[in-house]
Each structure stands twice: as structure tokens, then as C-alpha cells.
């Protein structure tokens, strides 16, 4: 018995040493490492339950979808480690080229992309399918970080040409495939420019031009509809965005639904199905939820595994579980602020702040849609919703943030070692 106990104790000690060694080798912000892996584990646990309707439609099992998500997670972890190991100076060097490459991919998508949901936003290269818009979310932040570091912006004209021009072109190209994604990217850019300290007068003027630009694009779309062969206009997803916006304000119409004909009542119910079913899921969650895998709304909510996965979280894990998930994104926000405060270059600070905003704003938009505060946008919950492209490129964003955090940490360690050596030399004298 004593020998067995000794062997068990040795194994426990060895396991503990291995865990400590792994943690020691993971440089950078430990909190962000923890957030990434916690969100990934939550995703794997949730996808098995939330994908029941998808499995039924495709005639496969939940386990098959789960294994697919695990493969995405493994690939995402690999991409995170690769990006984590790349020094920030390389990201600085590639910043301008990366945006040019993203714009080229977005242009190619309009001519050779795969059409889904009446829009071409998927591209296949070497057998790999992805959405170039997901890449653009990252490259546009890298471009802004580098441009604000090296470009002289002393007039509003130079600001328009050097900053607004490139990101405006990128947003318009994304608009062909998704209106909400284009508006989301514009919001991210505005947040980054505000954080970077751009003059408020520049931002106000740009906001005015932006609103005028959106109105102009809507008019172009309306005028072009009769001129296109399929009568869908220049921006195929514009009508979908307008319809979603209108659905969000159906509450006043539903208040007097009893006065309408049965046909009109059914029409309104069909239009607001997603939001209504999500609201039911949220209400049924209560404080602790129904329990893992016991969601009933997953069978009736469209896309419960992606666009509405937070509603499933609330239903199965209640207010406690949903707040825990939300707090992970709040924790990420806090950790990014700490890194930005310690950054010594404009590029590093803007990159961390911008990529942090990419993740956190997307998460908040998803949550607000799921609880009925915002209209449907189609944004997934970062690192939790089912999907390959989004998971991998969010992992890339985490990797770049950790790369900058790791470099900052190493620099701080070098300074501390240098100060320690100097103190030891003084004491020895």
C-alpha cells in the first residue's frame, strides 16, 4: 500500500510540475490565455446541445458537428500560437500590405465568390473556404495602427486621404456581402480613432459624411434595383437589413394584432419569429436555467448554434451562466486596457485596443440582439458560436494581442534584470 501511495504521489507531483512548466512557458498576459481557453471549452460544451436542429436537417449526429467544432478549435489554437510567436515588428511591417491583400480578396469575392443567402461573401482558395470580411476586421486595425504611427496627419484633407479613404473602400466592399458587418467595421474604426486621440472635429465631420454616405448608398441601391437582371440592386443585402430593422419595430404593430386579419397576424408572427423565440428562451432560463442539454427552443430558433447561441446559454444555464460568459468578455476588456496602458509605441497600443474592440464589440452586439435590445445583425458570439472562419480569425486576433503582451513582458523583464544587475554591482563595490 505504501508503494502504491508513493507512486500516486509521484504522479501527482509530476503532473503538477508539468502544469507549472506549461504555464511558465506561456508568456504574455495570463488572463487573456485563460479567457481564450475558457471560451473555447464553453463553445465545445454548448455546440453539442445547440446543434440538434442542424444535425436533424443535415441527417447527421450532434457528435459529428461537435467533432467539426473541435477541429476548428484545434486549428484556431495552432493559429493563435503561430501569431503569438510572431514579433510585433513583423505585424508592423505587414500592416499596409495586409490591408491591400484584404481589399484584393474582397474584390475577388464579388466576381468569383460563393453565393449564400443572396450574397457573395465566401471565397475558396486551395480547397479552403473563408470569408474575406473576417480577415478585413483584423487587417483594418493593423493598418490604422501603423498609419497613425508613421503618417503625418495635420489637416482634415490628409486625414480623409490617408485614413478614411482606405477604410471607407474596405467597408463599401464588405457592404456587398453584409450591411451589418460593414456598419460594425465602421464602428470599430471610429472607436480606434477616438482611442488614438484623433481630433474630435475630424471625427464629427467624418460621422456627418458617413451618415450622408449611407443615405447615398441606399438611394443608389433603390435606383439600381430595376436596372439589375435579378432586381436585387447593387447591394443585395440592403433589403434584408431594412427588413430586419423594420421587424425590430413591429412591437407597436403587434400591440393591436387582434384588430388585424388572420393573414396579417401570421405575417407579423413569421417576420418576428427569430426574436420571439429568442425572447421565450431568455424568459424560460430563470436564475439557474433548465440544465445542460435541456433547451427546448433550440428546435425552433433559427441558427441557435450561431446567431442565437447566447439565448441558448440563458435558457440552459440561466442568469448565472449567461452573466459568467458576459463577464469573460468584460475581463478581456479590462486586460486589454492594462496592456494598452503599458505599451510604449502607438502601433502596439492601437493594435491591442483595436483588436480588443473587434472581439468585445462583436460579443456585445450578439448579446444585445439575443436579449431583444437591438435588431438582428447576424453576428456570432466570438469563440463560442459554431463556425470555422470566425473562430480561426478571432484566434488570430488573440494571438496578436498576446504577441504584443509577450514582447512587453519580455522588455519589462529585461529592464528589471538590468536594474537588479546594476544594484548587485553597486553593492559589491
C-alpha positions in Angstrom: 0.0 0.0 0.0 2.8 2.3 0.8 4.5 1.8 -2.6 1.2 2.5 -4.3 0.7 5.7 -2.3 4.3 6.8 -3.2 3.7 6.1 -6.9 0.4 8.1 -6.8 2.1 10.9 -5.0 5.0 11.0 -7.6 2.5 11.0 -10.5 0.6 13.9 -8.8 3.8 15.8 -8.3 4.9 15.2 -11.9 1.6 16.4 -13.2 1.7 19.5 -11.1 5.3 20.2 -12.3 4.2 19.7 -15.9 1.3 22.1 -15.5 3.6 24.7 -13.9 6.1 24.3 -16.7 3.4 24.8 -19.3 2.1 27.9 -17.5 5.7 29.2 -17.2 6.3 28.9 -20.9 3.1 30.7 -21.8 4.4 34.3 -21.7 2.2 37.3 -22.1 -1.0 38.1 -20.3 -2.1 35.0 -18.3 -5.6 36.4 -18.0 -6.1 36.5 -21.8 -4.7 33.0 -22.1 -7.3 31.9 -19.6 -10.1 33.7 -21.3 -9.3 32.2 -24.7 -9.3 28.6 -23.3 -12.4 29.1 -21.2 -14.4 30.4 -24.1 -13.2 27.5 -26.3 -14.3 25.0 -23.7 -17.6 26.7 -23.3 -18.1 26.5 -27.1 -17.4 22.8 -27.2 -19.9 22.2 -24.4 -22.6 24.3 -25.9 -22.3 23.3 -29.6 -23.2 19.7 -28.8 -26.5 20.8 -27.4 -27.3 23.8 -29.6 -26.7 22.0 -32.9 -29.6 19.5 -32.6 -31.7 21.2 -35.3 -28.7 21.5 -37.7 -27.9 17.8 -37.2 -31.5 16.9 -38.0 -31.6 19.0 -41.1 -28.3 17.5 -42.4 -29.2 14.0 -41.4 -26.1 13.6 -39.2 -25.5 13.3 -35.4 -24.7 16.0 -32.9 -21.4 14.3 -32.3 -20.3 14.9 -35.9 -20.9 18.6 -35.6 -19.1 18.6 -32.2 -16.0 17.0 -33.8 -16.1 19.6 -36.5 -16.1 22.4 -33.9 -13.3 20.7 -32.1 -11.3 20.6 -35.3 -11.9 24.3 -35.8 -10.8 24.9 -32.2 -7.6 22.9 -32.7 -6.8 24.8 -35.9 -7.6 28.1 -34.1 -5.2 27.2 -31.2 -2.5 26.5 -33.8 -3.1 29.8 -35.5 -3.0 31.6 -32.1 0.4 30.1 -31.2 1.8 31.0 -34.6 0.6 34.6 -34.3 1.7 34.7 -30.6 5.2 33.7 -31.7 5.5 36.4 -34.4 7.2 39.5 -33.1 5.2 42.8 -33.2 7.7 44.3 -35.6 6.6 41.8 -38.2 3.0 42.8 -37.8 4.1 46.4 -38.1 5.9 45.6 -41.4 3.0 43.7 -42.8 0.3 46.2 -41.8 -0.1 48.1 -45.1 0.3 45.0 -47.3 -2.3 43.1 -45.2 -5.0 45.8 -45.9 -4.2 45.8 -49.6 -4.4 42.0 -49.6 -7.8 42.2 -47.8 -9.2 44.7 -50.4 -8.0 42.4 -53.2 -9.7 39.4 -51.6 -12.9 41.3 -51.2 -12.8 42.4 -54.8 -12.2 38.8 -56.0 -15.1 37.6 -53.8 -17.5 39.9 -55.8 -16.6 38.1 -59.0 -15.6 34.6 -58.0 -17.1 34.2 -54.6 -19.7 31.6 -53.5 -23.2 32.9 -53.1 -25.1 32.2 -49.9 -28.2 34.0 -48.6 -28.4 36.1 -51.8 -24.9 37.5 -51.3 -21.3 36.6 -52.3 -19.1 36.7 -49.3 -17.4 33.3 -49.3 -14.2 32.6 -51.2 -12.4 29.2 -51.8 -8.7 29.1 -52.2 -6.8 25.8 -52.3 -9.9 24.0 -51.1 -10.3 26.2 -48.0 -13.5 28.3 -47.7 -13.4 31.5 -45.7 -15.0 35.0 -45.5 -12.6 37.7 -46.5 -14.6 40.1 -44.3 -13.3 38.3 -41.3 -9.7 38.9 -42.4 -10.6 42.6 -43.1 -11.7 43.1 -39.4 -8.1 42.4 -38.3 -6.1 44.0 -41.2 -8.0 47.3 -40.9 -6.9 47.6 -37.3 -3.3 46.8 -38.2 -3.5 49.4 -41.0 -4.9 52.1 -38.7 -2.3 51.3 -36.0 0.6 51.7 -38.5 -0.8 54.7 -40.3 -1.4 56.6 -37.1 2.2 55.8 -36.1 4.1 56.9 -39.2 1.8 59.2 -41.2 1.7 62.9 -40.7 -2.0 64.0 -40.3 -2.0 67.7 -39.8 -5.1 68.6 -42.0 -8.5 67.1 -42.4 -7.7 66.6 -46.1 -4.8 64.4 -45.2 -6.9 62.6 -42.7 -9.5 61.8 -45.4 -7.0 60.6 -47.9 -4.7 58.6 -45.6 -7.2 57.2 -43.1 -10.8 57.4 -44.2 -10.2 56.6 -47.9 -8.7 53.1 -47.4 -11.0 52.0 -44.6 -14.0 53.5 -46.4 -13.2 51.4 -49.5 -12.9 48.3 -47.4 -16.3 49.0 -45.7 -18.0 49.5 -49.0 -16.7 46.2 -50.4 -17.9 44.4 -47.2 -21.3 46.1 -47.7 -21.9 44.0 -50.9 -22.0 40.9 -48.7 -23.3 42.2 -45.3 -24.7 45.5 -44.3 -24.3 44.8 -40.6 -20.7 43.8 -41.0 -19.9 47.0 -42.9 -21.5 49.1 -40.2 -19.7 47.1 -37.5 -16.3 47.7 -39.1 -17.1 51.4 -39.4 -17.9 51.4 -35.7 -14.7 49.7 -34.9 -12.7 52.2 -36.9 -14.4 55.1 -35.2 -13.6 53.6 -31.8 -10.0 53.1 -32.7 -9.6 56.6 -34.0 -11.3 58.0 -30.9 -9.0 56.0 -28.6 -6.0 57.1 -30.6 -6.8 60.7 -29.9 -7.8 62.0 -33.3 -9.2 65.5 -33.2 -12.9 65.4 -32.3 -13.7 67.9 -35.1 -12.3 65.4 -37.6 -14.4 62.6 -36.1 -17.6 64.7 -36.1 -17.1 65.8 -39.7 -16.4 62.2 -40.7 -19.5 61.0 -38.9 -21.6 63.5 -40.8 -20.0 62.4 -44.1 -20.6 58.8 -43.1 -24.3 59.3 -42.5 -24.6 61.2 -45.8 -22.7 58.3 -47.5 -25.1 55.7 -46.1 -28.1 57.6 -47.4 -26.4 58.0 -50.8 -25.7 54.2 -50.9 -29.3 53.4 -50.0 -30.5 55.7 -52.9 -28.1 54.1 -55.3 -29.4 50.7 -54.3 -33.1 51.7 -54.7 -32.4 53.3 -58.1 -30.4 50.3 -59.3 -33.0 47.7 -58.5 -35.0 48.0 -61.7 -31.7 48.1 -63.7 -30.3 44.8 -62.5 -31.3 41.5 -64.0 -32.5 40.0 -60.7 -33.9 43.2 -59.4 -31.9 42.9 -56.2 -29.9 46.2 -56.7 -26.3 46.9 -56.3 -26.2 45.8 -52.7 -28.2 42.6 -52.4 -28.2 42.5 -48.6 -29.5 46.1 -48.3 -33.2 45.0 -48.5 -32.5 42.3 -45.8 -31.0 44.9 -43.5 -34.0 47.2 -44.0 -36.5 44.4 -43.3 -34.6 43.4 -40.1 -34.8 47.0 -39.0 -38.5 47.1 -39.7 -39.1 43.8 -37.8 -37.5 45.2 -34.7 -40.2 47.9 -34.6 -43.1 45.5 -35.0 -44.0 45.8 -31.3 -46.3 48.7 -31.9 -48.0 46.7 -34.7 -48.2 43.6 -32.5 -49.9 45.6 -29.8 -53.0 45.9 -31.9 -52.6 42.5 -33.5 -56.1 41.4 -32.5 -57.6 44.0 -34.8 -55.8 42.6 -37.9 -56.8 39.8 -40.2 -55.5 36.3 -39.6 -53.3 36.6 -42.7 -51.7 39.8 -41.3 -51.3 38.3 -37.8 -49.5 35.3 -39.3 -47.3 37.6 -41.5 -46.2 39.6 -38.5 -45.6 36.4 -36.4 -43.4 34.9 -39.2 -41.4 38.1 -39.6 -40.6 38.3 -35.9 -40.1 34.5 -35.3 -36.4 34.7 -34.5 -36.7 37.5 -31.9 -39.8 36.0 -30.4 -38.4 32.5 -29.9 -35.2 34.0 -28.5 -37.2 36.0 -26.0 -39.0 32.9 -24.9 -35.7 31.1 -24.4 -34.4 34.0 -22.3 -37.5 34.2 -20.2 -37.5 30.4 -19.5 -33.9 30.4 -18.3 -34.6 31.9 -14.9 -31.8 32.1 -12.4 -30.0 28.8 -12.9 -31.6 27.6 -16.2 -33.0 24.3 -17.3 -29.7 22.5 -17.2 -27.1 21.4 -19.8 -28.7 20.0 -23.0 -32.3 20.6 -21.9 -33.1 23.6 -24.1 -36.4 23.3 -25.9 -36.1 26.5 -28.0 -33.1 25.1 -29.8 -35.5 23.2 -32.0 -37.4 26.3 -33.1 -35.0 29.2 -33.1 -33.3 29.6 -36.5 -29.5 29.2 -36.1 -29.4 28.5 -32.3 -25.8 27.3 -32.7 -24.5 30.6 -34.2 -26.6 33.8 -34.3 -28.7 32.9 -31.2 -26.4 30.8 -29.1 -26.4 33.3 -26.2 -30.2 32.8 -25.9 -29.5 29.0 -25.6 -26.9 29.8 -22.9 -29.5 31.8 -20.9 -32.1 29.0 -21.3 -29.8 26.2 -20.2 -27.6 27.9 -17.7 -29.9 30.8 -16.6 -28.9 34.3 -15.5 -25.9 32.9 -13.6 -24.3 31.2 -16.6 -25.1 34.0 -19.0 -23.5 36.6 -16.7 -20.4 34.3 -16.4 -20.0 34.3 -20.2 -20.5 38.1 -20.4 -18.0 38.7 -17.6 -15.3 36.8 -19.6 -15.6 39.4 -22.3 -15.6 42.2 -19.7 -12.5 40.6 -18.2 -10.9 40.6 -21.7 -11.8 44.3 -22.0 -10.1 45.0 -18.7 -6.9 43.0 -19.6 -6.6 44.8 -22.9 -6.8 48.2 -21.1 -4.0 47.2 -18.8 -1.8 46.1 -21.8 -2.6 49.4 -23.7 -1.5 51.4 -20.7 1.9 49.7 -20.6 2.5 49.9 -24.4 5.4 52.2 -25.4 4.5 52.6 -29.1 1.5 53.9 -30.9 1.3 50.7 -33.1 1.2 48.4 -30.1 -1.4 50.4 -28.2 -3.7 50.9 -31.1 -3.4 47.3 -32.2 -4.3 45.9 -28.8 -7.1 48.4 -28.3 -8.5 47.8 -31.8 -8.4 44.0 -31.8 -9.8 44.0 -28.3 -12.7 46.2 -29.6 -13.2 43.8 -32.5 -13.8 40.9 -30.1 -15.7 42.7 -27.4 -18.0 44.9 -29.6 -19.0 41.8 -31.6 -19.8 39.9 -28.4 -21.9 42.8 -27.1 -23.8 43.2 -30.4 -24.6 39.4 -30.3 -25.8 39.6 -26.7 -27.9 42.7 -27.2 -29.6 41.1 -30.2 -30.3 37.9 -28.3 -31.9 39.7 -25.4 -34.0 41.8 -27.8 -32.3 45.2 -27.3 -31.0 45.5 -30.9 -32.3 44.3 -34.3 -31.0 41.1 -35.8 -27.4 41.6 -37.1 -26.2 38.1 -37.8 -23.0 38.5 -35.7 -21.8 35.3 -34.0 -20.6 35.1 -30.4 -16.7 35.1 -30.6 -15.1 31.7 -29.9 -18.4 30.2 -28.8 -20.7 30.1 -31.9 -20.3 27.3 -34.4 -18.1 28.3 -37.3 -14.7 27.9 -38.8 -13.7 31.3 -40.3 -14.8 33.4 -37.4 -13.2 31.1 -34.8 -9.9 31.0 -36.6 -9.6 34.7 -37.2 -10.7 35.6 -33.7 -7.9 33.2 -32.5 -5.5 35.2 -34.8 -6.7 38.4 -33.0 -6.0 36.8 -29.6 -2.6 35.7 -30.9 -1.6 39.2 -32.0 -2.7 40.7 -28.7 -0.6 38.0 -26.8 2.3 38.7 -29.1 2.4 42.3 -28.1 1.8 41.4 -24.4 4.6 38.8 -24.5 7.0 41.4 -26.0 6.0 43.9 -23.4 6.5 41.4 -20.7 10.0 40.4 -22.0 11.0 44.0 -22.2 9.9 44.6 -18.6 11.8 41.5 -17.5 15.0 42.7 -19.3 14.7 46.2 -17.6 14.2 44.5 -14.2 17.2 42.2 -14.7 19.3 45.1 -15.8 18.3 47.1 -12.7 19.0 44.1 -10.5 22.5 43.6 -12.0 23.3 47.3 -11.5 22.2 47.1 -7.9 24.3 44.0 -7.3 27.3 45.7 -8.9 26.9 48.7 -6.6 26.5 46.5 -3.5 29.6 44.5 -4.5 31.6 47.8 -4.8 
